[in-house]
C-alpha cells in the first residue's frame, strides 16, 4: 500500500508537468539590471537592493549583463522604521522595519510585467533604545534579500 501511494504521488508530481519554482530554469537566460531609484532617507539602499537582486538571480543561473533584451527596473516606494513598543520610560523597545518596492520588467522600452512587493520585520532593540546604523543596514539588507527571492519566484511564475 505504501509503495502504491508513493507511486501515485510521484506520478502526479512529475507526469502532470508540475514545476518546482526554485529548481526550474527561468524562461529567460539573461537580464539587464536597470536603475533602482529610491527614497532619500536611507542612502545606499538602492545599491544594496540592486546587489541583492543581482546575487539572487545569478545564483539561479540568470546571466546579468548590460544590453540584454529584458531589463529589470525598480523604485523604492517606501522605507520606514516605526516604534511599536515602548518601555515604561517611553523608550523604544521594538521597531517595525518596512520596505515597499515597485519592480518593472521592460522589453524594447515597453513594460512587460510589473509588481509591487512589500516586506516588513519586527526587531527587538533589547537594552538599547535606539537602532544603530549597523543593525539598520543589516536588517534592511535581509529585507532586500527576501524581496529578491520573492521577485524571482513571481517573475518566473508569471512568465511561464
C-alpha positions in Angstrom: 0.0 0.0 0.0 2.8 2.4 0.9 4.5 1.8 -2.5 1.3 2.4 -4.3 0.8 5.8 -2.5 4.4 6.8 -3.3 4.0 5.7 -6.9 0.8 7.8 -7.3 2.4 10.8 -5.6 5.4 10.8 -7.8 3.3 10.1 -10.9 1.2 13.1 -10.1 4.1 15.4 -9.4 6.2 14.5 -12.4 3.8 13.4 -15.1 1.5 16.3 -14.7 4.2 18.8 -15.6 4.3 20.1 -12.0 7.1 22.6 -11.6 9.2 23.3 -8.6 9.8 27.1 -9.0 13.0 27.2 -7.0 14.5 24.3 -9.0 13.2 25.1 -12.5 15.1 27.2 -15.1 13.6 30.7 -15.7 12.0 31.4 -19.0 14.9 33.9 -19.8 18.7 33.3 -19.7 19.9 36.9 -19.4 18.7 40.0 -17.9 19.9 43.6 -17.6 19.5 45.5 -14.3 18.3 49.0 -14.9 18.2 51.8 -12.3 16.7 51.2 -8.9 15.5 54.6 -7.7 15.0 55.1 -4.0 14.0 57.3 -1.1 16.5 59.8 0.1 16.2 59.0 3.8 18.3 55.8 3.5 21.4 56.4 1.4 22.8 53.3 -0.2 19.6 51.3 0.0 19.2 51.4 -3.8 22.6 49.8 -4.3 22.0 47.2 -1.6 18.8 46.2 -3.3 20.3 46.1 -6.7 23.2 43.9 -5.5 20.9 41.6 -3.7 18.8 41.1 -6.9 22.0 40.5 -8.9 23.3 37.9 -6.4 20.0 36.0 -6.2 19.3 35.9 -9.9 22.8 34.9 -10.7 22.5 32.1 -8.1 19.6 30.8 -10.1 21.5 30.7 -13.4 20.4 34.1 -14.9 23.2 35.9 -16.7 23.2 39.6 -15.6 24.6 41.7 -18.4 24.3 45.1 -19.9 22.3 45.4 -23.1 20.1 42.2 -22.6 16.7 42.2 -24.2 14.9 42.2 -20.8 15.7 44.9 -18.3 14.5 44.9 -14.7 14.0 48.3 -13.1 12.9 49.2 -9.6 11.6 52.1 -7.5 11.7 52.0 -3.7 8.3 53.5 -2.8 8.5 53.4 0.9 11.0 52.7 3.6 10.1 53.3 7.2 11.1 52.4 10.7 8.5 52.9 13.3 8.4 52.2 17.0 5.7 49.7 18.0 6.5 49.0 21.7 7.8 51.3 24.4 9.1 50.6 27.9 7.8 52.4 31.0 10.3 55.2 30.4 8.8 55.8 26.9 11.9 54.5 25.2 11.7 52.3 22.1 12.0 48.6 22.7 10.6 47.1 19.5 10.5 48.6 16.0 8.9 47.6 12.7 11.1 48.0 9.6 9.0 48.2 6.4 10.1 48.3 2.8 7.9 48.6 -0.3 9.3 48.4 -3.9 7.8 48.6 -7.3 9.5 46.4 -10.0 9.1 46.6 -13.8 10.4 44.2 -16.4 11.0 46.2 -19.6 11.4 44.8 -23.1 12.1 47.1 -26.0 11.3 50.1 -23.8 7.8 48.8 -23.1 6.7 47.5 -19.7 6.2 43.7 -20.0 5.5 43.0 -16.3 5.1 45.0 -13.1 4.6 44.1 -9.4 4.8 45.8 -6.0 6.5 43.9 -3.3 6.3 44.6 0.5 8.4 43.3 3.3 8.5 44.1 7.0 10.1 42.7 10.1 10.0 43.3 13.8 13.2 44.0 15.7 13.6 43.9 19.4 16.1 46.5 20.5 16.9 44.9 23.8 18.7 47.3 26.2 19.4 49.9 23.6 16.6 52.3 23.0 17.9 53.3 19.5 18.5 51.4 16.3 22.2 51.9 15.4 23.4 52.2 11.8 24.9 48.7 11.8 21.7 47.0 12.9 19.7 49.2 10.5 21.9 48.2 7.5 21.8 44.5 8.4 18.0 44.4 8.8 17.5 46.3 5.5 19.9 44.0 3.7 17.9 41.0 5.0 14.7 42.6 3.7 16.3 43.2 0.3 17.4 39.5 0.2 13.8 38.4 0.9 12.4 40.8 -1.7 14.9 39.4 -4.3 13.8 35.9 -3.7 10.1 36.8 -3.9 10.7 38.8 -7.1 12.4 35.9 -8.8 9.6 33.5 -7.9 6.9 35.9 -9.1 8.7 36.7 -12.3 9.3 33.0 -13.1 5.7 32.1 -12.4 4.2 34.9 -14.4 6.4 34.4 -17.5 5.9 30.6 -17.8 
